[in-house]
C-alpha cells in the first residue's frame, strides 16, 4: 500500500475542473468533471486495497474493512458551486483517505470492533439540478423519487436522463433503508465556511447544528417585444420587475430579523437578446436562519413584495419551493464522544448545508470543521493552511479511532486520544 498525506492528495486534483474563464472551479454534479474526480477517488481507494462500489443513488463507497452493520462512515463530496474554491468538499474526501492511511499504518484497523467506510456524495452543492445534497436526499428519502427524476439542468436534461448516462438505473434510485440501517455513525470533515475559527488558536471545531435554509424559484412573465419600438409606458418588463424585488431583498430580510440572510445568486432571462424586451425572468432565492419560523417570515415578506411589484407592472409571478431543510442539531451522544477526544475544539453552528445535515435525521451524524483564515467560501479566496489540513486529519483519525473502538491511538496533540 502506498500512502499520501492530505496535502499531496489535494495536489493531485488541484487542476481538475479549474474554471478556464478565471479563478475558481467548475465541478458540477453528475458531470464529466465530477466523474473524473470520482474516478480519482476510486483509483486511490483501489491502491489502498479498499473494496469500492457505487450505489443506486450515485454515492461512492470504499470499505476499509468488510461491509457490516454499525459501520463508521466518513467522507464528503467532490462537486463545487460555479466558481467555487479548492477545499469545499475535496478536503473532506482527501482527509478521509489520509485518515485511513494513518489508521492502517498504526495497526488501528486491525483492532477495530466496527466496520469503516469512506463515502463520496454526488451533487452536494445542487449547482446542476437546483437541489442541494441530492445524493443524500435520495438515500434518506428526503426527496420524492419522481420529483428528483424530473429535475432539469440548465440545458433541459432531466436527472433521469443524466443518471442513466452516469451509469445509474432510474428505476432503482431512492431511499435505501438497508444501507441506512448499516450506518452506525457518519462523520464529515469540511473546511469551515465562515470566521468562527479564524484568528483563534484552534484549527478544528465540532459542528453543533446547521441552521434552517431553503431555496425558492421566483418566475416573472411579461410581454416580449422590440427594444426600439416599444414605448416605456407600454411595457410589461419582467426584468425590471424582478430586479426591483431583488433590490428589496436585503432590506426585507433585515427588517424581519437582523440575523436572517437572504441571497439571490442566480438569475435567468429569456430569451436573452440585447435588443429584446424579455418575456420572462427567473431568480432563485436562498434564505437561512436558525429559527424556521423566521425563514417563513422572510419568505412571506419577499413574496408579498414580489406580487406587489408584479401587479404594478402588469407582470405575472409564480413562486415555488425547490428545497428546504429545517434547523438540524447533530447527534448529542456522538458529539459528546467527539468532545471527549477533542476537548479543546469549540462547538460551532453552521449556516452552510451538508450531507451530514441530511443524514442526521436518520443516522448518528457529526461534523468537524477545519479553520479557514479568510472566512470566504463558495469563491476562489477560500483557504486552508497546510498545517491546518494536517491538523484536521489528526482530529479525524482520533475521532474515527474512538468510534471504531480502538484504544491507545495517538490523538491530535500527541496524547492518547481514542478511548480516553
HELIX and SHEET records of a PDB file:
HELIX    1   1 UNK A    6  UNK A   12  1                                   7    
HELIX    2   2 UNK A   32  UNK A   47  1                                  16    
HELIX    3   3 UNK A   90  UNK A  105  1                                  16    
HELIX    4   4 UNK A  109  UNK A  111  5                                   3    
HELIX    5   5 UNK A  134  UNK A  140  1                                   7    
HELIX    6   6 UNK A  145  UNK A  150  1                                   6    
HELIX    7   7 UNK A  159  UNK A  165  1                                   7    
HELIX    8   8 UNK A  177  UNK A  181  1                                   5    
HELIX    9   9 UNK A  232  UNK A  234  5                                   3    
HELIX   10  10 UNK A  238  UNK A  256  1                                  19    
HELIX   11  11 UNK A  292  UNK A  313  1                                  22    
HELIX   12  12 UNK A  332  UNK A  341  1                                  10    
HELIX   13  13 UNK A  355  UNK A  359  1                                   5    
HELIX   14  14 UNK A  386  UNK A  404  1                                  19    
SHEET    1   A 8 UNK A  51  UNK A  54  0                                        
SHEET    2   A 8 UNK A  60  UNK A  63 -1                                        
SHEET    3   A 8 UNK A 116  UNK A 121 -1                                        
SHEET    4   A 8 UNK A  71  UNK A  77  1                                        
SHEET    5   A 8 UNK A 183  UNK A 191  1                                        
SHEET    6   A 8 UNK A 365  UNK A 370  1                                        
SHEET    7   A 8 UNK A 204  UNK A 210 -1                                        
SHEET    8   A 8 UNK A 328  UNK A 329 -1                                        
SHEET    1   B 8 UNK A  51  UNK A  54  0                                        
SHEET    2   B 8 UNK A  60  UNK A  63 -1                                        
SHEET    3   B 8 UNK A 116  UNK A 121 -1                                        
SHEET    4   B 8 UNK A  71  UNK A  77  1                                        
SHEET    5   B 8 UNK A 183  UNK A 191  1                                        
SHEET    6   B 8 UNK A 365  UNK A 370  1                                        
SHEET    7   B 8 UNK A 204  UNK A 210 -1                                        
SHEET    8   B 8 UNK A 347  UNK A 350  1                                        
SHEET    1   C 4 UNK A 261  UNK A 270  0                                        
SHEET    2   C 4 UNK A 280  UNK A 289 -1                                        
SHEET    3   C 4 UNK A 212  UNK A 221 -1                                        
SHEET    4   C 4 UNK A 316  UNK A 325 -1                                        
SHEET    1   D 2 UNK A 225  UNK A 226  0                                        
SHEET    2   D 2 UNK A 276  UNK A 277 -1                                        
END                                                                             
